[in-house]
Amino acid sequence: MRRLVFVIRQSGLRLLAAAFLLAFAPGLYSSVMAQAARSVQQGELLEKLTVVTANGQQHSFQVEVAKTDEQRARGLMFRKFMPQDRGMLFDFKTEQPVMMWMRNTYIPLDMVFIARDGRVINVAENTEPLSERTIASAAPAFAVLELNAGVARKIGLNSGDRIEHPLFKR
């Protein structure tokens, strides 16, 4: 019962905030609501991923997995925020030379290029938002993990470290 009361109170606050936005900033309201709807949809698609660094430390993340051409093309474009424990994993389905860019991506990212066995090939740290400069894998990659900029350095992620996710157990 206590949880239900909390949810009702939370919903009431959301409605109050929405009414305020509707009254004072109608254009902002629709943008915020659209982004909230996307977040809810994406939240349902999160999968657990673990980074295991050379010293044996494990770092858990919740990731969206981009499996289709459309999902890979869109990536994290147009997003203005991503929680620190989140990321996006791009499944390329085969090892191949991979080139990424930051077109229409507002969040600076660390890009982790990963081999078929889950081994980190290379890390491109703190990529430049809104840039069309290509960021390439040092060798053919099976997947790319995008994390918030600075996370790779913070957890000590380097080439040779291991990524654990069902994608690498096929």
N, C-alpha and C positions, 0 to 999 in steps of 0.2 A: 504494500500500500504506500509506503514511504517513497518508493521509486516512482510510482504513478503520480504522486503529488509533485515530485521533482520535475518529471516530464511535463506535466501540465503547466507548472510555473515557467519552465524553460520555453514552452510553446507560447505562453502568454507574453513573455519578453520578446520573442521573435515577432509575434504579431504586432506588438507595440512598435518595435523597430521598423517593421515593414510599413506600418501606417505612417510613421514619421517620414520615412523615405518617400512614400507615395505623395504625401502632402507637400514636402519641401524640395524634393529632387526627383521628379518622375523619371527622367532619363537614367539616373543612377540606379533607381529602384529596379528597373528591368534588367540592367546589366548585372547587378548584384544577384538577383533572383536566378538569372540564367547560369551564372557561375556557381551558385549554390546547387542548382539542379545537376550540373555536370559533376560537381564534387560528390554528390550522393551517388550518382551512377558509377563514378570511378571507384568510390569506396567499396562497392560491391565486388569489384574486380581485383582487389588487392591479394597478392600472394606473398608468402614468406620467403625471404632470401637471406642467406647468411654469408658474410665475408669472413674468411679465416686467414689471418695474417701470418707471416713467417714465425712470429713468436707464439703462435697457437691461440691468440685471442680471437674470440668470435664476436661479430658485430651484426645484429639483426636489423633487417629493413623490411618494410612492406612495399612491394613494387607492383606497378601495373605492367602487364606483359603485352607488348606490341607484336602481334603475330601475323597480321595481314599487311599487305602493301599500303593500304589506306592508313592503318594505325601507325606503321613505321614512318610514313611520310609526314603525318601530323605531329607525332612525338609529343613533346611538351610545349609546342607552339602556343602562343597567346596566353599562357598562364603567367600570373604575376606572383604566385607564391606556391611553395611546396614545403610541407613539414620536413624537419631534419631527418626523420626516420623513414622517409619515403624515397622512392625513385622510380625509374622506368627501365625495364629490361626489353631490349630489342632482340627478337628471335629472327635470325636470318636464314635458319633452316639448313644451311650448309656453310662450310668454311670457305670464305672468299675475302679478297681485299675489300675493306669497308671504309667508306668516306662519309663523314657526317658534317653538318654545318649547323649554324645557330640562327638561321633565317626565322624571323618572327618569334624568336624565343627570348623572353624578357629576363629569365632567371639565369645568372651565371652558373655553369655546371662543371662537374668533373665527369669525364667520359672514360669508362673502363672497358677496354677491348678484351674479349674473352675467347679462348680456344674452345673447341668441342668438348674437351674433358673438364672444363670449368677453371682452367688455369688462366691467370691474368697475363695477357700478352704485353700490354702497355697501358699507361694512364695519361690522359691529357687533362691537366689540372686547370681550373679556373678559366674555362673557355669564354670568349667574348660574346656577350649578348648581342643579338640582332646582326651578327656578322655572317657574311657569305663565304668566309675563308674556310677551305676544307680542312678537316681534321681527320687524319688517316690512321688506320691500324698499322703497327710496325710489321705485321705478318698477317696472313689470312685469319679472319676472326669468324666465329660462329655466332657471337652475340655481343651486344654493347649494353653496359649498365650506366645509366645517367643518374648522378647524385648531385645534391647541392654543392656548389663550389666550396672547397675547403674541407669537405668531409674526408676525402682520400688522404690528405695530409694529416688531419686530426686522428684518424685511426691507424695511420702508418701503412696504408695500402700501396703495394709495389708490384712490379712484374714478378711473376712466379707464385704470388699468393693464390688462394683458392676461393672460388665462388660456389656455394652449395645452393642448388635449386633443382626441382624436378626436370627442368630443361636439359640439364647436363647428365641425366641418368638414362636417357633414351638409348 
